[in-house]
């Protein structure tokens, strides 16, 4: 069953057709990647799905309901979470508070409504649980502005998880990381997908990352979806090789 369906989606910026008549179906529970050269339309596609940009035409259905035209906060409430290419965190708050604020926001609570010790305890346990899932427990009480770039990316994912998404979109989750950080992040992503029973789609340029964990790969080029399939098929697709990969990668 498709959790997200995109039909005839178009978006232009002046004379540039950033998204060109894309049809796509994301199946419930899949772990998949979107790849393509710089300027292929990958982040624009995420911005359209999550309501940060209006589309020129087309449809986007989430669990069968049209979401095109909704504001981004409305789409979040429906169950789509996102971590950004450039982190979207509160630098003056601690790592712990970033996640806790997101939890309170999602649950429509305010600190003044947390009247009992049990409520505070439940909230704190949920916050630590999310931080543990992204390997940030040991950095919980330091200012998020002091985190290394890779850890800020992980915190951005943690904030998205606090909103309890059914569909999680990650925009270049390993960008700017060392090889060891990338390896750890890949394993973290795989574990999140397995343990949280979510649909997860990520944009990535590192082909080692893409081919190591993806069940399915979709390839954008000049705003068009030129191929989609299992990793082995994508690695041998002549159109993809010519447009992006340059050679077979597996």
Beta strands, then each sheet from edge to edge (+ up, - down):
strand 1: 2-13
strand 2: 16-27
strand 3: 31-35
strand 4: 57-62
strand 5: 65-66
strand 6: 80-83
strand 7: 167-171
strand 8: 199-203
strand 9: 216-221
strand 10: 224-229
sheet 1: 2+ 1- 4+ 5-
sheet 2: 6+ 7+ 8+ 3+ 9+ 10-
end
